[in-house]
Amino acid sequence: MKYPESFLKLVEDFKKFPGIGKKTAERLALFTISTLDKEQVSSFSEHLNEAKENITHCPICGTLMEHHCPICEDPNRDKNTIMVVSDDKDVFVLERTPIYHGLYHVLGGAIDFSRGIGPEDLNIESLFQRLNDVDEIILSLAGTVEGELTAQYLKELLKHKGIKVSRIAYGIPVGADLSFADDHTLELALNNRQKYE
Ligand SMILES: [Zn+2]
């Protein structure tokens, strides 16, 4: 006997999420049907729609935002410094510590030729449209091969712009990303950033 049609559709939906295989998708679908009540399911579907409707990427810095960007629109932030990060989540990790007051730029990934991701697939052009009042660019990219490649690529492009380029000093193992660092490590990494040449 096969699963009911609607159940199979749900399994297919869950399978679209990263790291979710067929078995986990079936378990999640079964949980949704058997354990959650109607109200919980309907509020889940409302939240999904609401999030998809209201959350976008800031057209300037690329951070996830709801209605307006709390960073770009904050008059108290230092507009002369931009920290370049790979992913949205890095911004939220860095914002945990009160130490950084500049702006951000989210690349939306890192250069990875093995997966067909080149510079043109990242938000690099939009970074170069924001450099007018900028004194320093802090590259806060992971110590992975992809992070290194991306940092070097940006450094080359920024070389003749008269802007200081620094690289955050990771006190965390090569290959790890920012989210593995505790607040103290993040603070140290930021304070000990090195001029990148
Ligand atoms: Zn923004």
Residues whose N, C-alpha, C, O or C-beta is under 5 A from the ligand:
A	BS01	ZN	C58 I60 C61 G62 C69 C72
